[in-house]
Amino acid sequence: MMGDEIKYDRLTDFEMKIQIIDKDLTETVKTLSSYIPQENFVNDKLVASPGFIDPYTIADFSGFAIYEGAEGCGQTTYYFPIAGNKTLVIANASIQVLSGAIVQEKANEVLAVPGVISREKNKEIFESIVRNLKIN
């Protein structure tokens, strides 16, 4: 985080969680993202709000991406309705230093560490995993 210049021994540059919730998309979002205001639901449907709740399609999945965090630290949670009135939920964490919210010089220091993946590589890995998901 900016400000204290603390150096940490560990860095999680890729984290992804996948789950299937036994609720429809609207109920799943209301349950998992309870801070979303009621005005983002119209006729019991989630409504896009650019930069916060964005339509998102990848492979056979079409739903919404919701960024939850501040200053580049947090996660984007993807909600996709699937068969059986269920919702596929995929969370992809992001870290501030590689988010674009920090000066590039600091990001370059982190990226110079062997094995650290960039934001672009994170996106590539994430999309590859989602494209290869098989939901029965």
N, C-alpha and C positions, 0 to 999 in steps of 0.2 A: 504494500500500500504506500501511497505517496506520503511524505511527511517525516516518518521516523527513520527511514533508510535502514531498517533492520534487514539483515541478510538471513535467509532461512536455509537450513540444510537440505530440505526436501522440496520438490516441485512436482505437482501433479499436472502434467500438461495435456492429458486426455482422460476424461472420465465420462462414462455414458451408462445410463440405467434404462432398462427396458422392462415394461410391465403391461399386462393386460388387465383392465379394470372392468368389472362386471356391471357397468352402468353406461348409459348413453353419453355422448360427448358433452352435452350441457351439464349433466349431473356430475360427470367426472371433473370438469373444469371447476364447477362450484365447490366440489369437495377438496380438490388438490390445490387450487389457487383461490382460496376463499377471500383474498383481498380485492379481487376484481369487482368493481362497482356494478350495481344492478343495471345501470344504463347500458352496459355492454351485453345485456341479454334482452332481446326483443322477441316477443311471442315465444318465449322459452328456447330461443336459439342464440348462440354466441354470435356477436357481431364484430367484424374487424374494426380495429382502431390503429391506423398506420403507425408503425414504429413501436407498438406495444403488443397488439394482437394482429398478427399478419396471416393472411391465407398462405398455406404452404403445401406444395405438392411435390412428391418424389416417388418415382417408380409407380406402383399401384396404389399408393397412399395419398389421400387428399384431406387436409384438415387445417389446423392452425398452429402457428409458432408463437409462443408467448415468452418474451424476455423477462426474467425475474432477477433483478440485481441492481447494482449501482456502480457507476464509474468503471464499467468493464469487468467487474467481479460478480459472478453469479452463474446463472444457467439459462439456457433456452429450453423450454419444455414444449414438445410437439405432441399434439392431440390429433389422433386419426380415428374416425369411426370405422369399426370393422363389423363383420357379420355377427349376428346374434345379439344385436343391441349392446355391443361392448365397445371399449375404446382402447386403442393401442397408445400408450404413453411412453415417450422417449425423452429423457432429460440428457442434455449435453452441457457439461460444466465449462465455464470459461474462467480464465484467470486474468487479473488486471494487467499484469506486465506484458502479456501477449495479445491484449484486446485491441490495441490501437489507442487506448485512452492515456497511455504513458508515452513520454518522449521516446522516439525511435532509438536513441542512443542507449537507453536502459534496456529496451527490448533486445537490441543487438548483443548486449552483454549476456543476457540469458540465453539467447539463441546460439551463442558461441560455445556453450557448454555441450560436450558430446552427448548425443542422444535426445536432446530437447527438440520437440517438434514445433513447427510454426503454426500459426493460426490457419494458414492455408492447408497444411498437412492435416491438421485436426479435422478440418471440413472434409477433406478428401477421404479420410478414414471413416468418419461418421457417415458420409453418404454411401460409401461402399458397403458398410454394415447394413444400413437401412435398405439399400437396393437388393440385398441378398436375403432379407428376412422372408421367411415362409410362414404365413399364419394359416392354420387349419381351421 
